[in-house]
Amino acid sequence: MTLRHELKYQINALEYHVLKKKLAAILKPDPHMLPHRSYNVRTLYFDDYEDSAYHNKQAGVFKRKKYRLRIYNHSDSVIKFECKSKIGQYVLKNTTRVTRREADRLIAEDFDFFARTDNRLLQEFYLESKCKIMRPVTLVEYEREAYVHPIGNVRITFDTCLRSGLAVNTFFDKEAPTMSVLDFPVVLEVKYTEVFPEYIRGLFPDTIRPRLALGKYVICRNQQLSQKGML
C-alpha cells in the first residue's frame, strides 16, 4: 500500500471535452476502458450507526476511513472490498478480492460469516462491525473514463452520470433503479504518488477551481437522507 495524493474537482462539459482531448495526447487510457471509452463503477458504502464516515468527511476530519464493495460493468466476476483511508491530503487504499458469496453476506449484514476468515482486511471489518455496528448504507454508481501515466503513477479520471441507488440489496442487479444526484456534469479526480509532472499539470486550465469539498459517498448519502426528510 502506498500513500497517494488525491484531488477532486467539479467541472463543466466544455472543460471536460477540452481537458480530455489534451490528456489523451499524452496519457494512455486505462485498460478497463478498452474496447469502450468508459466503464461502469458501482459501489456500496458501509457506515456505522452514527454515520461516522459520513460526518467525518463533512467535518474534514484529518484522519478518517470508509469501507466499500465495488464492481465494474455490473459484473460479479471481479468484486473488490476496500478500506479507503484519508490522512490529510493523502489517500491509502487497502483492497482485497471477495467472492460473490462473501459479498452477499456483507450486503445481508451477516458479518459473523467472517469471524474465522484469514483475510486481514475482512478480519478488521468484522471487528469494527462488532464494535460499531456497521451496515451497508448507500449505493453509488457512475461512468468512468480513466487515463494513466507511469511517472508519478498518475491516474486521472472523469466520472459522469453520478447516481444513487434506492436499495442496497440491488447491488448486483443491473436494472436496479437509480437517481441522478449532480447538477454539474463531471467529477474530475487526479491521483498521483510523490510527483505530478509539470507538463501534465500545465494542461489544466485555471478555470478548474475550486476543489470538490464533498465526495461521491456524501453527495449520494445527502440525497438519501433528504428523501427521508432527515436533512
N, C-alpha and C positions, 0 to 999 in steps of 0.2 A: 504494500500500500504506500502511495506517495501523496504528500500534500500538494494540492494544486490551487492555483488562483481560479476563481470563477466569477465572472462579471455578467450581469444581466441588464438588458435594455428593452424598452418597448419602442418599436419603430413603425413607420407607416409603409404603405405599399410601394411608394416611389423609392424611399430609402432602401427597402428590401431589394428591389429589382436592380438598382444601381450598384449596391454593395455586392450582391450575389454575382453579378457579371464580372466585377473586379477580382473577387476572391477566386472564382472558377478558373481564372487565367494563371493563378499561382498555386493554389491548393488542390489537392486531389479529393475527389468525392469519397466519402466513407463507403466501405464495401457493402454496408447494409442498404445503400441507395440503389445498387445495381440489381436488375436492369431498370428499375423505376427511379424517378427523380426524387422520390421521398418515400418514407416508410411510416407506418402507424406505430405509435407508442401508447400502450395502455398501462396505467399504474394504479395500484391500490395502496393507499396510505393507511398506516396504523397509528393510533394515538392512545394515550391513557384516558381515564375517565375525568381527568382535569384538563384534558386537551393541552397538555404541556408543550408538545411540539408546535402546535398552532399558536399558542400565546407567546412562546419564547421567540418564534420567528417575528411576530409583530412587534415585540418589545425590543428586538435587536440584541438579544442575549448573546454575549461574546462566544460562549461555547454551548452548542446545542446539537441535537441529532434527531433523526426520524427514521422509521423503518418502512419498507415498502416492498410489494411484489410488482414485478414488471414482465410484460410480454410484448412481442413485436408482431405486427401484421395479423393480429387476432389468432395467433398460433400458439399451441401449448408445447411445441417442440423444444423451445428454449424458454424456461421460466427462471427468472432471477429473483432472489430475495436479497435485499440490500439494507445496510445501515449507512446512511449518509450523515457524516458529522461535519459541522461547520465550526471552525476556530478562527474568529475574526474574519478576514477576507479569504482564508484558506479552506479548502474542502478536502475531506478524507472519505473515501468510499470503500466499504468492505462488502464484497459481493460473493454470493455462493449460488450454485445451481440447485434447484429443487425439482422434485418430480411432481407430476400432476396430482398424485395422491397427497403429497405433503402440502401442496398449495391449497387443495380443497380443505384440508384440516385447518390450515391457517385462516381461511375465509370463514369456516364454520366455528372459529374460536375454540377448536379442540386442541389447545396448546399442550395438554398433558401427553399428547402423542409424541412430543419432543423431549420428554423427561429423561430419556436414556440415549438421546442422539449423540453421535461422536462429532457432529459438526459444531464447531466453536461458536459460529455466529448464531445458529439456531439455539444453542445452549444459552447464550447471552439473552436472546429474546425470550426464551422460556422463563428464565429467572425474572426478567423485567415484567413479564405477564403476570407472574405471581405477586410481585411487589406492588405493581402499579395498575393492575387490571387493564391490560392492553386489549384493544379490539380494532377491527377494520372500520374505517370511518368514511373515507371519500375515494371515489373512483375518478381518475383524471385521464383524459385522452387527448391526443393531438397528432398532427402530421409533422414529421421532422425531415429537414434536409441538413446534412452534415458534411463538413469539409475538414480535412486534416492536413497537417504539415509536420515533418519529423523534427525540425529544430524547435526546441521548447515543448515538444509534444503538444502542439497547438491543435485544438479542436473547436471549430466554430459551427454553431447550429442555428437554423432558423425554424422556429416552431410556429405552426399556423393551426387554425381551426381548433383552438382550445375549447374543450367541452368537459362538462361534469356529468358523471353517471348518476342515475337516480336510485340505484340499489347496488350494494356491494356484492351481493350474491350473483350478479350478472357479469362478473369479471371475465369469464371465458365465453360469454355469449356475444357473437359477432354482431347480432342485431340488437344489442342492449340499447334502450333509449337513453339518449344523452341530450344535454342542453348547452348551447353556446354561452360562454361567460365573459368574453372580452369585447370591449368597444374598439380597441385598436387591433390591427390585423396580425402583427408578427411579434414574437418574443425572440430576441437575439441573445445568444449565450456565447461567451468567449471563455475558453478554458485553456490553461497552459501551466507548465511547471515553473521553472525559475525565470525563463526568458520568453518574452513576447516580441519577436523580431520587429524592428522598426519599419522594415519595408512592408510588413503586413499591417502594423498599427497605422501607418500613414495612409492606408486605403480607406480608413474610417472617416467619414465627414464629421465636421464639428457639430453638425445638427443632431447627431445621435447623443442626446442628453435629455433628461438625467438617467441615471441607472435605475432599474426597476427595483422598488423597495420590497415588493411582495412576490413570493414565489408562487408557482402554479398550484401547489397544495393549498396555500392560504386563500388564493383567489377563488378556487373551487369550493373550499370549505365555507368561505363567506357567503357564496350563493346558496349553499345548502342550508346554512343557518338562517339566512334571510327568508328562504322559502318556508321555514318552520316558524317564522316570526320571532327568532331569537337574536336578531340584530337590530 
